[in-house]
């Protein structure tokens, strides 16, 4: 009996020590499989986080506000968002081995060595920390998205092994050598804005790139870019570029930023028929006729150049926003054919006559300040353009024009509470708005009828969401809304 009892307890000990799995084979026989107890022991290991802010983020992820945290609690976490939590110590994060997405932006992290154990990571955001050494990332070969912006990184050699990368941001670092990136042929989006780059030849083989940001570096030669014919967005602002001939082959470009360079000849851009946004501000351009074939262009900025005419721009029928400030332009008649134009800035030029602008029925914002204009009557005939949305300061205009604007601004100031109430009533919540202006004032038997137009916003960083027209009647001290009209409109 003693022997049987001994065998029983021995068997029980084995079962406890080595958990079993029962399976049935094809013949119907039961097969017993023993598994190691290592995973059980590991799962029961306590994980400590010296950084209480990191611990708080982990507890939130596992929905465990109190009690000890064990490996078994954290190893299955696939996503951890812990940005802007003042984290400085990553101890404990090495046990989150199931992580696929990790966001630690806006913290105070210097040492990322513990991340080397997170071999399943696909997306890693470490922007806005104090990181200089990124060597622990070299074995995270499943990464497709890596954000390292605003750190202190100069050496990126270890990135060469991350061949699955598609998105990389090194914005605002100290990188000068791009050779480690030439192996990352799957890359679609690279942000290298604000670094110390002169040579961009290593990027020439990254033919899958769709977006490339190289602004605020020390680049003068862009020949290697001509092979990147899948680019849709290219940002080369504030460099030392003068020859833009290599760009002529990038026919898929939609958005091109070239402001702050040494460009004089823009004819190579004439082949970029898909361009919708082009910024050529702060260069040395004297002739814009090379842009005349860009029929899809919607937004163009050429302020702070050396233009004395606008020949060629009249054919850009899709144009919605045009900025020509701070040039030497005297004649803008050609702009009268831009029927889709909503925003026009031609301040600080030598313009005398704005008759052609009276044809532009969609104009909503105009800056003609610092010119030699003595009559703005044509602009007063544009239905969508409020006098308060015209900046005509520093022009030799009659005094009554300035008085009229002040009068309308005074009326608007009285209407603000009613405008906000009207917006909240229509949307069911408050919406931000801008460019409010009076487009009609009419005296009726009921009182002063005032029609106000404005742009509404979804949020402070969102593009305008619509166009609202309110009609109010002011009788004595009483103001009431009599009409509200909303139109979904995209603004430049």
C-alpha positions in Angstrom: 0.0 0.0 0.0 2.9 2.3 0.9 4.5 1.6 -2.5 1.3 2.5 -4.3 0.9 5.7 -2.4 4.5 6.7 -3.2 3.9 6.0 -6.9 0.7 8.1 -6.8 2.4 11.1 -5.2 5.4 10.8 -7.5 3.0 10.9 -10.5 1.2 13.9 -9.1 4.5 15.7 -8.6 5.4 15.0 -12.2 2.0 16.2 -13.5 2.4 19.4 -11.5 5.9 20.0 -12.6 5.3 19.1 -16.2 1.9 20.1 -17.4 0.5 17.6 -19.9 -1.5 17.9 -23.1 -3.8 15.0 -24.2 -4.1 14.4 -27.9 -5.7 11.6 -29.9 -3.8 10.1 -32.9 -5.3 8.8 -36.1 -5.8 5.3 -34.6 -7.8 6.7 -31.7 -5.0 6.2 -29.1 -4.5 8.9 -26.5 -1.0 10.5 -26.6 0.3 12.3 -23.6 2.7 15.3 -24.2 4.6 16.9 -21.4 5.5 20.6 -21.6 8.2 22.5 -19.8 7.4 24.5 -16.7 9.7 27.3 -17.9 6.9 29.4 -19.4 4.9 29.1 -16.2 7.8 30.2 -14.0 8.6 33.0 -16.4 4.9 34.2 -16.5 4.9 34.4 -12.7 8.0 36.5 -12.5 7.2 40.0 -11.1 8.0 43.0 -13.4 9.1 46.2 -11.6 9.0 49.6 -13.2 11.2 52.1 -11.4 9.7 54.8 -13.5 6.2 55.3 -12.1 5.0 57.1 -15.2 5.9 54.1 -17.4 4.2 51.8 -14.8 1.1 53.9 -15.0 1.0 53.6 -18.8 1.5 49.8 -18.6 -1.2 49.4 -15.9 -3.6 51.3 -18.1 -2.8 49.0 -21.1 -3.5 45.8 -19.1 -6.3 47.4 -17.1 -4.7 46.5 -13.8 -4.7 49.6 -11.6 -3.4 47.8 -8.5 -1.4 44.8 -7.4 1.9 43.3 -8.6 2.6 43.2 -12.3 3.9 39.9 -13.7 5.4 38.9 -17.1 2.2 37.0 -17.8 0.3 40.3 -17.5 2.4 42.2 -20.0 3.9 39.8 -22.5 0.8 39.8 -24.7 0.4 43.6 -25.0 0.6 44.5 -28.6 0.3 48.3 -28.4 1.5 50.8 -25.8 0.9 54.5 -26.1 3.0 56.4 -23.5 3.7 59.7 -25.2 4.1 62.9 -23.2 4.3 61.2 -19.8 7.7 62.4 -18.5 9.2 59.0 -18.8 13.0 58.7 -18.4 13.7 55.1 -17.4 12.5 52.2 -19.5 13.4 49.4 -17.1 10.6 46.8 -17.3 9.7 47.4 -20.9 11.9 44.5 -22.0 9.2 42.1 -20.8 6.6 43.5 -23.2 7.8 41.1 -25.9 4.5 41.0 -27.7 4.6 44.7 -28.6 4.0 45.5 -32.2 3.4 49.3 -31.8 5.1 51.5 -29.2 4.8 55.2 -28.9 7.1 57.0 -26.4 7.2 60.5 -28.0 7.6 63.6 -25.9 9.4 62.1 -22.9 12.9 62.4 -21.4 14.4 59.2 -22.6 18.2 58.9 -23.2 18.9 55.1 -23.0 16.9 52.8 -25.3 19.0 49.7 -24.8 16.1 47.8 -23.3 14.1 48.0 -26.5 16.5 45.6 -28.2 14.4 42.7 -26.8 11.2 43.8 -28.5 11.7 41.7 -31.6 8.0 41.9 -32.8 7.9 45.7 -33.0 6.5 47.0 -36.3 6.0 50.7 -35.4 8.2 52.6 -33.0 7.9 56.3 -32.2 10.7 57.8 -30.1 10.5 61.4 -31.2 11.2 64.4 -28.9 13.4 62.7 -26.4 17.2 63.0 -25.7 18.4 60.0 -27.6 21.8 59.9 -29.3 22.7 56.2 -29.5 20.3 54.1 -31.6 22.4 51.0 -31.9 19.9 49.0 -29.8 17.5 49.2 -32.7 19.6 47.3 -35.2 18.0 43.9 -34.5 14.4 45.1 -34.6 14.1 43.8 -38.2 10.3 43.7 -38.3 10.1 47.5 -38.0 8.2 49.2 -40.9 7.6 52.6 -39.2 10.3 54.4 -37.2 10.0 57.9 -35.8 13.2 59.4 -34.2 12.5 63.1 -34.8 13.9 65.9 -32.6 16.6 63.9 -30.8 20.4 64.2 -30.8 21.2 61.5 -33.4 24.2 61.8 -35.7 25.2 58.2 -36.4 22.5 56.1 -38.2 24.7 53.2 -39.3 22.6 50.6 -37.4 19.5 51.5 -39.4 21.0 49.7 -42.5 19.7 46.4 -41.2 16.1 47.5 -40.9 15.3 46.5 -44.5 11.5 46.3 -43.9 11.3 50.0 -43.1 8.7 52.0 -45.1 8.4 55.1 -43.0 11.4 56.9 -41.3 11.5 60.3 -39.6 14.8 61.8 -38.5 13.5 65.3 -38.5 15.6 67.8 -36.5 18.7 65.7 -35.6 22.4 65.9 -36.5 22.6 63.5 -39.4 25.1 64.1 -42.2 25.9 60.7 -43.6 23.0 59.0 -45.5 24.9 55.9 -46.7 23.2 53.6 -44.2 19.9 54.3 -45.8 20.8 53.0 -49.3 19.8 49.4 -48.3 16.3 50.4 -47.3 14.7 49.9 -50.7 11.2 49.4 -49.3 11.1 53.0 -48.0 8.1 55.1 -49.0 8.4 58.1 -46.8 11.6 59.7 -45.3 11.7 62.9 -43.3 15.2 64.4 -43.0 14.2 68.0 -42.4 16.7 70.0 -40.3 19.9 68.0 -40.3 23.4 68.5 -41.6 23.1 66.8 -45.0 25.1 67.8 -48.0 25.3 64.6 -50.1 22.0 62.9 -51.0 23.4 60.4 -53.5 22.7 57.4 -51.2 19.0 58.1 -51.7 19.1 57.6 -55.4 18.3 53.9 -55.3 15.2 54.2 -53.1 12.9 54.1 -56.0 9.7 53.3 -54.0 9.9 56.6 -52.2 6.6 58.6 -52.4 7.4 61.4 -49.9 10.9 62.9 -49.2 11.6 65.8 -47.0 15.1 67.4 -47.1 14.4 70.9 -46.0 16.8 73.0 -44.0 20.0 71.2 -44.9 23.1 72.2 -46.9 22.2 70.6 -50.2 23.2 72.1 -53.5 23.3 69.1 -55.9 20.0 67.2 -56.4 21.0 65.0 -59.5 20.4 61.8 -57.6 16.7 62.7 -57.1 15.9 62.3 -60.8 15.6 58.5 -60.4 12.9 58.7 -57.7 10.1 58.8 -60.2 7.4 57.6 -57.7 7.7 60.7 -55.6 4.4 62.5 -54.9 5.7 65.0 -52.3 9.2 66.6 -52.3 10.4 69.1 -49.8 13.7 70.8 -50.5 13.1 74.2 -48.9 15.9 76.3 -47.4 18.9 74.7 -49.1 21.4 75.9 -51.6 19.8 74.5 -54.8 20.0 76.5 -58.0 19.7 73.9 -60.7 16.4 72.1 -60.7 16.6 70.3 -64.0 16.6 66.8 -62.3 13.1 67.5 -61.1 11.7 67.5 -64.6 11.5 63.7 -64.6 9.4 63.5 -61.4 6.1 63.6 -63.2 4.1 62.1 -60.4 4.7 65.0 -58.1 1.7 66.6 -56.5 3.4 68.8 -53.9 6.7 70.6 -54.3 8.4 72.9 -51.8 11.4 74.8 -53.1 11.2 78.0 -51.1 14.4 79.6 -49.7 16.9 78.4 -52.4 18.9 80.1 -55.2 16.6 79.2 -58.1 16.4 81.5 -61.1 15.2 79.2 -63.9 11.9 77.3 -63.3 11.3 76.0 -66.8 12.1 72.4 -65.7 8.9 72.4 -63.7 6.8 72.7 -66.8 6.7 68.9 -67.3 5.2 68.3 -63.8 1.6 68.3 -65.0 0.2 66.7 -61.8 1.4 69.4 -59.5 -1.3 70.8 -57.2 0.9 72.7 -54.7 4.1 74.6 -55.5 6.1 76.9 -53.2 8.8 78.9 -54.9 9.0 81.7 -52.4 12.3 83.4 -51.4 14.3 82.6 -54.6 15.6 84.7 -57.5 13.0 84.1 -60.1 12.2 86.7 -62.7 10.0 84.7 -65.1 7.0 82.5 -64.3 5.9 81.7 -67.9 7.4 78.2 -67.5 4.5 77.3 -65.3 1.8 78.0 -67.9 1.1 74.3 -68.6 0.5 73.2 -65.0 -3.2 73.0 -65.5 -3.8 71.1 -62.2 -2.0 73.6 -60.0 -4.3 74.9 -57.2 -1.9 76.6 -54.8 1.1 78.7 -55.9 3.4 80.9 -53.8 6.2 83.0 -55.4 6.5 85.7 -52.9 9.9 87.4 -52.3 11.3 87.0 -55.8 12.2 89.4 -58.6 9.1 89.2 -60.7 7.9 92.3 -62.7 5.1 90.5 -64.5 2.8 87.5 -64.2 2.8 86.3 -67.8 1.9 82.6 -68.0 -0.2 82.5 -64.8 -3.4 83.3 -66.6 -3.6 79.8 -68.0 -3.7 78.2 -64.6 -7.5 77.7 -64.5 -7.5 75.4 -61.4 -5.7 78.0 -59.2 -7.4 78.6 -55.8 -4.6 80.3 -53.9 -2.0 82.6 -55.3 0.7 84.5 -53.3 2.8 87.0 -55.2 3.8 89.3 -52.4 7.0 91.3 -52.3 7.9 91.5 -55.9 8.0 94.3 -58.5 4.8 93.5 -60.3 2.8 96.4 -61.8 0.2 94.7 -64.1 -2.1 91.9 -62.9 -4.6 91.9 -65.8 -3.8 88.3 -66.7 -5.1 87.1 -63.3 -8.6 88.1 -64.3 -9.1 84.7 -66.0 -8.5 82.7 -62.8 -12.1 82.0 -62.1 -11.5 79.5 -59.2 -9.3 81.9 -57.2 -10.4 82.2 -53.6 -7.3 83.7 -52.0 -4.9 86.3 -53.6 -2.0 88.1 -52.0 -0.2 90.7 -54.1 0.9 93.1 -51.3 4.1 95.1 -51.6 4.3 95.4 -55.4 3.8 98.3 -57.8 0.1 97.6 -58.8 -2.1 100.6 -59.7 -5.1 98.9 -61.3 -7.3 96.0 -59.9 -10.1 96.1 -62.5 -9.3 92.6 -63.6 -10.0 91.2 -60.1 -13.6 92.3 -60.4 -14.2 89.2 -62.6 -13.2 86.8 -59.9 -16.5 85.8 -58.4 -15.1 83.3 -56.0 -12.6 85.6 -54.3 -12.9 85.5 -50.5 -9.6 86.9 -49.2 -7.4 89.6 -50.9 -4.3 91.4 -49.7 -3.4 94.4 -52.0 -1.7 96.4 -49.3 1.5 98.5 -50.0 0.8 99.2 -53.7 -0.3 102.3 -55.6 -4.0 101.6 -55.9 -6.5 104.5 -55.8 -9.7 102.6 -56.7 -11.0 99.3 -55.3 -14.5 99.6 -56.7 -14.1 96.4 -58.9 -13.4 94.4 -55.7 -16.6 95.8 -54.1 -18.6 94.0 -56.9 -17.4 90.6 -55.9 -20.3 89.0 -54.0 -18.2 86.6 -51.9 -15.6 89.2 -50.9 -16.3 91.1 -47.7 -14.7 94.5 -47.3 -13.3 93.4 -44.0 -11.5 90.6 -45.8 -9.6 93.0 -48.1 -6.3 94.4 -46.8 -5.9 97.6 -48.7 -3.7 99.5 -46.2 -0.9 101.7 -47.5 -2.6 102.6 -50.8 -3.6 106.1 -51.9 -7.4 105.4 -51.5 -10.1 107.9 -50.6 -10.7 108.3 -46.8 -14.3 107.0 -47.1 -13.0 103.5 -48.0 -11.1 103.2 -44.8 -14.1 104.6 -42.9 -16.4 102.1 -44.5 -14.2 99.3 -43.4 -14.0 100.6 -39.8 -17.8 100.9 -39.8 -18.2 97.3 -40.9 -15.7 96.0 -38.4 -17.7 97.8 -35.7 -20.9 96.2 -36.8 -19.2 92.8 -36.9 -18.0 93.2 -33.3 -21.6 93.7 -32.2 -22.7 90.5 -34.1 -20.0 88.2 -32.7 -22.2 86.7 -29.9 -25.0 86.1 -32.3 -22.7 84.5 -34.9 -21.4 82.1 -32.3 -24.9 81.3 -31.0 -26.0 80.6 -34.6 -23.1 78.3 -35.3 -23.7 76.3 -32.2 -27.3 76.0 -33.0 -26.7 74.7 -36.5 -23.9 72.2 -35.6 -25.0 71.2 -32.2 -21.6 72.3 -30.8 -19.2 75.2 -31.1 -17.1 75.6 -34.3 -14.1 77.8 -34.7 -14.4 80.3 -37.5 -12.4 82.9 -39.4 -12.4 85.5 -42.2 -15.8 86.7 -41.1 -17.1 89.6 -43.2 -20.2 91.6 -44.2 -21.1 91.0 -47.8 -24.3 93.0 -47.8 -26.1 95.7 -45.7 -29.6 96.7 -46.6 -32.0 99.0 -45.0 -35.5 97.5 -44.7 -38.8 98.3 -42.9 -37.8 95.8 -40.2 -34.5 97.4 -39.6 -30.9 97.0 -40.9 -30.5 93.6 -42.8 -26.9 92.4 -42.5 -25.5 89.4 -44.4 -22.3 87.9 -42.9 -20.1 85.2 -44.5 -17.4 83.2 -42.6 -15.3 80.1 -42.8 -15.9 77.4 -40.1 -13.3 75.0 -38.8 -13.5 71.6 -37.2 -10.5 72.2 -35.0 -7.5 74.5 -34.5 -5.2 72.6 -36.8 -7.8 71.3 -39.3 -8.5 72.8 -42.7 -11.6 74.9 -43.2 -14.7 72.8 -43.1 -17.3 75.0 -44.7 -18.8 78.3 -45.7 -21.6 79.8 -43.6 -23.7 82.7 -44.5 -25.8 84.3 -41.7 -28.4 87.0 -42.2 -29.3 89.2 -39.2 -31.8 92.0 -38.8 -30.9 94.8 -36.4 -33.7 96.9 -35.1 -32.8 99.4 -32.4 -30.9 97.3 -29.8 -32.5 94.0 -30.9 -30.6 91.7 -33.2 -32.1 88.4 -34.5 -31.1 85.8 -37.0 -33.4 85.4 -40.0 -31.4 83.0 -42.2 -28.5 80.6 -42.0 -27.0 78.9 -45.1 -24.2 76.3 -45.0 -22.1 75.1 -47.9 -19.4 72.4 -47.8 -16.4 74.1 -49.4 -12.7 73.3 -49.6 -10.5 76.3 -49.0 -6.9 76.8 -50.1 
